[in-house]
Amino acid sequence: MTFSPPTLPWRQFREHPFKAVPAQAVTGWFSPRQKNSLELTVLLALALLLFLGTMALIHSSPAPDLPAAATPILAEPQPIGPVHFSKLQGDTSITESIDRPIPTHTNHTALESALQQLLAGPTAEEKEAGLYSEIPAGTRLLGVTVSWNAVTINLSHEFTEGGGSTSMIQRVEELKDTVQAVEGPKKMKLTIEGKPLTVLGGEGLEITE
């Protein structure tokens, strides 16, 4: 099939080269089949331009701000406080230091926390390991005063009840060793509900500083 463009008024074109050519004249150049092919080509070109423009817009747009990864919060290690419980060594009672975590979310000092845990007694696991306390159950810590060379501990009256001289000596040793493990070699003074304790138990055990 040969393509033969229609005859145009060339004289008119030469005289007026910039004058618009009638649309009927231009479309008359192509056969219906060629028109369909041309329209398809134009549509494909437009689709390609649209696709390229969309891709350029996507790549030029700033990336959305993503939330920063949450930083794991590590629990702060709790300070360790030594608590001294009693333990038999042969026929003799001694004290043995047990490390206990000291809560940091309370208003208690390290010494107060250690004494509170001492008065609470050993755990079931510690009891299985042979630890025990001579301090009577129910004894309460009423106050602690610390100076540069001494520590005064005020306890409830339960501390003085029950037991013989051996038990009395050992409960004082548990207190003293716990205090000195936290505060160093300071003197320890005991008061029972505000009154100085100088004699402990029915056997008249003297309490020295």
SVG drawing of the C-alpha trace seen along z (x, -y; Angstrom):
<svg xmlns="http://www.w3.org/2000/svg" viewBox="-12 -35 48 64">
<polyline fill="none" stroke="black" stroke-width="0.4" points="0.0,0.0 1.4,-3.4 0.9,-6.6 0.0,-9.6 -0.6,-12.8 -3.4,-14.9 -2.8,-17.9 -2.6,-21.0 -3.1,-24.5 0.7,-25.1 0.4,-28.5 -1.6,-29.6 1.0,-27.9 3.9,-29.6 2.2,-33.0 1.2,-32.5 3.6,-30.0 2.6,-30.6 -1.1,-30.4 -2.7,-27.4 -3.4,-24.5 -7.0,-23.3 -7.4,-20.3 -9.4,-18.6 -6.3,-18.8 -4.0,-17.4 -6.2,-14.5 -6.8,-13.7 -3.1,-12.7 -3.7,-9.5 -5.8,-6.4 -8.1,-5.2 -5.7,-2.5 -2.8,-5.0 -5.0,-7.2 -5.6,-4.4 -1.9,-3.6 -1.1,-7.2 -3.6,-7.6 -2.3,-4.5 1.2,-5.8 0.2,-9.2 -1.7,-7.4 1.3,-5.2 3.6,-8.3 1.2,-10.1 1.0,-7.1 4.8,-6.9 5.1,-10.6 2.5,-10.2 4.4,-7.2 7.8,-9.0 6.3,-12.1 4.7,-10.0 8.0,-8.2 9.9,-11.5 7.4,-12.9 7.6,-9.9 11.5,-10.0 11.6,-13.8 9.1,-13.7 10.8,-13.6 10.6,-10.3 8.0,-10.3 9.4,-10.7 9.4,-7.3 9.2,-7.1 12.5,-6.6 13.1,-3.2 12.4,-3.1 15.5,-2.9 15.3,0.0 15.3,-1.2 17.6,0.9 16.8,1.3 19.4,-0.3 21.3,2.2 20.2,2.0 22.9,1.5 23.6,4.5 23.5,4.3 24.9,7.0 22.6,8.5 24.1,10.7 22.1,13.8 23.2,16.4 24.6,19.8 25.9,22.7 29.6,23.6 30.1,26.7 28.7,25.9 29.2,22.1 26.9,19.6 28.4,17.1 27.0,14.5 27.2,14.8 26.8,12.0 24.0,12.3 23.8,9.8 20.4,8.3 19.2,5.8 18.4,2.4 15.3,0.7 16.0,-2.7 12.4,-3.9 11.9,-4.3 12.9,-7.1 14.9,-4.7 18.7,-4.9 20.9,-1.9 21.3,-1.1 17.5,-1.3 16.8,1.0 19.4,3.5 18.0,3.5 14.4,3.9 15.5,7.0 17.4,8.3 14.3,8.0 12.2,9.7 14.4,12.8 16.0,15.2 14.2,16.5 13.1,20.1 16.0,20.8 18.4,19.2 16.9,21.3 17.6,24.4 21.2,23.3 21.4,23.2 20.8,19.5 18.5,18.3 17.9,15.2 17.8,14.9 15.9,11.6 12.3,12.3 9.7,12.2 7.6,9.1 10.5,6.8 10.0,3.4 12.6,0.8 11.4,-2.5 14.3,-4.7 17.9,-5.0 20.3,-7.9 23.7,-8.0 26.5,-10.3 30.2,-10.5 31.2,-7.8 28.0,-6.1 24.7,-4.6 21.7,-4.5 19.0,-2.0 15.5,-2.3 13.6,1.0 10.2,2.2 9.9,4.1 9.8,7.5 13.5,7.4 14.0,8.0 11.6,10.9 12.4,14.7 15.6,16.6 18.6,17.0 21.9,15.2 23.2,17.0 20.2,15.9 20.6,12.4 24.2,12.2 23.6,13.5 20.7,11.1 23.0,8.2 25.8,9.6 23.4,9.8 22.5,6.1 26.1,5.0 27.6,6.8 24.9,5.6 25.4,2.0 29.1,2.1 29.0,3.7 27.1,0.7 28.4,-2.2 31.9,-0.9 33.4,-0.4 31.1,-2.8 29.8,-2.2 26.2,-0.9 23.7,-2.1 20.4,-0.3 17.2,-1.9 13.9,-0.2 11.0,-2.4 13.2,-5.4 14.8,-4.2 18.5,-3.3 19.1,0.5 21.9,1.4 20.7,4.8 19.1,7.4 17.1,10.4 16.3,11.9 19.9,13.0 21.0,9.3 23.2,9.3 25.0,5.9 25.0,4.1 28.2,2.2 28.8,-0.2"/>
</svg>
